């Protein structure tokens, strides 16, 4: 909605509401770790999924495990670890008191950064001290004796930013060796559109259509937050304050589902991509770990990146087209 048309926001809210009132789709709430589990439940009980790409072993599989899994050095199964979650993403997860970690009144502790975080944090990311496929991932650098450093020390080829991926990853164990063979093929379906997005679409569109968020905006976003175990947003937020929380909720809830880049472009907030990519280093001095956020690399985003180029085939048809 580049023109910020009120009517278009209203139309978008009505479209989302039409899905909400069908009574067909619901947030998946099976089990304590429902958020992480929803990507593996292929049964009819999973009424959150609206549109997905289906896989079925052994005929149709995918190999995101081989591409993305984080193997520690002492249990290397040959995975490529080709996806590096960043500190920028980790920082987007609230604490369990429902506050952003940038809020000085939150319970966030920079020297115990993985404590008391949104449950989706633990169901999405691997980090120093977490367990994966039977191994504890230790990412600390031992300052007194480098040979005693952790088994998953970040480098250019492993956990470059200090994190690995758990979300949508099948956790391998010996019992599944025959099923997934040496390539660790997965057959969980890939979601393109799910009910949580409908709720967040409604919250965003309705908030933008009004002068201030009404109860329906709170109800929609808080339904998503409740499934994650997060408290409802505080009452009395302004339109701008609610927009910030909705944008962050989309970042966390829909992360790695091919939304973030396009959200930033449609919000005209992609300039945030100019921010350096951050990572976490953990240094052990013999007594304590010291957590330190570092810059991994600089990034560039130019204003013309908001637009796609006119295809060459079109400029050949009409030489008057200029870009």
N, C-alpha and C positions, 0 to 999 in steps of 0.2 A: 504494500500500500504506500507507494512512493509519495503520493499526494496527501497522505494522512487523511483520506476522506472518511468522515464519520459514517457515511452510508455503507462504505465497504467494510468497515469494522463491524457494523451491525449485521451485515450479510454473513460475514465470517462467523460471528457469534451464533447466529441462527443456524448455520450449517452444522456447527459443532453440537449445538443443543439438540438438533434433530437426531443425531446419532445417540446422544445421551438419553433421550426419552424413548428410544426404541426398546430398551430393556433387554437387549440381546447381549451386549458387551459389558464386561465388568472387570475391575482390577483383579489380577490373580493374587490370591491371599493364602495359598496352601503352604503351611509350614512356617517355621520361624524365619527362614531365609527365602521368603517368597520372591523377592526381587531377583535374586540370583537364579532361583529355580525356574522362573517363568520361561526362560530361554531354552529349557530342556524338556518341558512338559508338552508333548505332542498330542495329548489326548483331548477329547472334546470338553474336558473339565477346564481347559485353559481358554476361557472366553475373553481374554484380554486381546488376543491376536486377531486383527482384522484382515491383514494381508501379509503374506509371508512367502519366502522361497523355500520349498520343501526339499528335504533330502531323506534318503533311506538306504541304509547299509544293506548289502554291499554295492547295489547298482549305482546309486548317486550319493557321493560323499563330498566333503570339502576338507581341506587340510590346514585350517587356521591354527591347529595345535602345532603342527610342524613349523609354520611360519612365525608364530607369535609366542609360543611357550617359553617361559624363563627357566632354563636348566641351571642349577648350581654347578660349579666346576667339579665337585666330587660326585655328581650324579648326572653327568651330561649324556643325554639321549640323542643328541644330534639336532635338536630343534634350533631354528635360526634366530629366535628372539628378535624378530624384525620389526616389532612395534614397541616404542618407548613412551609409556605414559609420563607426563611431565609434572614438575612441581606446580606449575600453573594450574593444572587440572586438580591435583591433590588439594590445593589451597581453596578450591571452590566448595569443598564439602564442609558443611556446618559442623558445629559441635552439637552434642545431644541436648543442649539447652535451647537449640533452635536459632543460634546466632552465628553470623559469619565470623570467621576467625580474625577478620580485621576489626571486629567490634572489641574495644578494650574491656568491655564488661563480660565477654564470653569466658568460658572455662578452658580455652585453648592454652596449652603450655608448649612453647616452642622447643623446649628441651625434653618433652614427652609428646611429640606431635601426633602420634597415632592413637592416643588414648581419648576416649569419650567423643568419638566422631560419628556422624551420620552412618547408620548401618550399611548404606549403599557404598560407602567408602571401602568397607571390608569385603563386600561382595563384588567389587570392581577391580581393586588394586592389590598387588603384592608389594611388600615393603620390607624394610629391615626387621627381622624377627618373626615374620609371618611364615606359615607352613604351606608347602606346595608339593604334592606328589611324594609325600613321605620324608621330605627334607625341610629343615628350618633354613630359611634364606637369611644369611648373615652378610650384611653389606658394609660392615665397619672396616676401617683401615686401622691397624694396630700401629700406633706411633712409636712404641718402644722396640717392637720387633715385627717388621713387615711380613715375615713368614707366618705370623700368627693372625694375619688378617682373615676376614670372613671368606666363606666359600662362594660368595656371590658378589664379589667386589665389582662395583660399576666400572665399566670401561667402554671403549667404542663398539664393543660387540656384545655386551651383556648389560642389561639394566642401566643404560647410559645415563638416565636421569635419576637413578635410584629407585625405580619402580618397575614392576612387571604387571601383566594383565591377568586377572582372574575371570572377569565377566565374559560369559559365553564360551569359556574354555572348558572342555571336558577334562577333568582331573584324572590322569592315567594312574592305574595301579596294576599290579601283576595279574589280577583276575581278568582284566580286559585285554590282555596281550593278544589272545587269539582273535578277538573280535576286531580290534583296531590295527592289528598287524604291525609291521615295523614302521609304517608311515603314520601311525596314530590318527587314522582318518576319523573324522567326526561326521555325524549325520543329524545333529540338531538343526532345526529349521532356522532360517535367517529372517528376523522380523523387519518388515518395511513400514508397517503402520499398525499401531496398537492403541488400545483405549486410553492409556496414560497420556498419549499425545493429544487425543481428542479433548481431554480435560484441560490440558495446558493450552491448547489452541483456544478453547472457550475462555479461559481466564484471561489470556492476553487480549483477545479481540474485545471482550466485554469491558475490560479495564480501559482500553484505548477509546472505546465508544462513549464512555461516561466521563463526567468531570472528576469523579472519585470512585474508587472501587465499592461495589455494593456487596451484599451478602453472597450473591451467586458467584462472584469472583473468588471470595474467600472459600466458599464451599468446594469449588472445583480444584483449586490448588491444594487446599488442605486435605482433600481426599487422597491425592497423590502422596503428600507428605505423611499422612497417617499410615499408609501401607509401609512406608519406610521406617516407621517408628518415631518420626520427627513431630514435635509439637506444632500446633497450628500457628500461623503467622499472627503477630500482634494486631489487635484492632486499631483502627484509626490511621492506617497508613494512607499517605497521599497517593495520588495517581502515579507520580514519579517514583516514589518509594516502592510501590507495588510493582511497577515495571521492572525495577532492579531485581526484586525477588523472583519474579516470574522468569526473567531471563536467566538467572542463576539456576532456578529449578529445572529449566529445560537443559541447561548445560550438564547438570548432574544426572538427572533421570534418564536422559536420552543419549548420554555420552557414548561415543563409538558406534552409534547407529546412523551415521551419515547425515546428521542434522546441523552440527555446530557451525561448520564453514558457511553453509547457506543461510543459517539464522543470522550470523554476523553480517553477511552481505545485505540481506533484506532489511536489517535494522540500521544499516549504514554505520555499523560499529566495528567494521573490519580493521579499522586503524589500530585496534587493540592487538592485532597480529604483528604489529611492529615491535611489541614488547619482547625483550629477550626470552628465549627458552630457558627456564630455570630447572635446576635439579637439586637433589639432596645428597650431601656427603655426611657420613658418620665416622667420626674419629674417636678411637678408644685410647685413652691415655694410661691404661693400666688399672684404673679404678672406675672411670665413668665414660659414658658415651657423650660426645659433643655433636649435636646436630647443627649443620650449617648449610644454608641455602646458597647455591652458587649459580653463576651464569654458564650455561652449556654452549649456547651459540646465539648470535644475533639473527633477527629475521627482518624481512622487508615486505611491506605492502604499499603499493602505489594506488592512487585514486583510480587509475584506468583499470585496475584489477577488479573493480566492481562490475565491469561489463565484459561480455564475451565478444570476440572479434566477429565482424561480418565475414561469413565464409567466402573464400576466394571464388567459389563457383558463382556466388551471387554478384560479386563485383565484376566478374567477366560478363554476366548478363546485362548489367547496368553500370557502365563505367562512371556514371555521375555519382554513384555512391562513394562517399568519402568517410574515412575514419582516422 
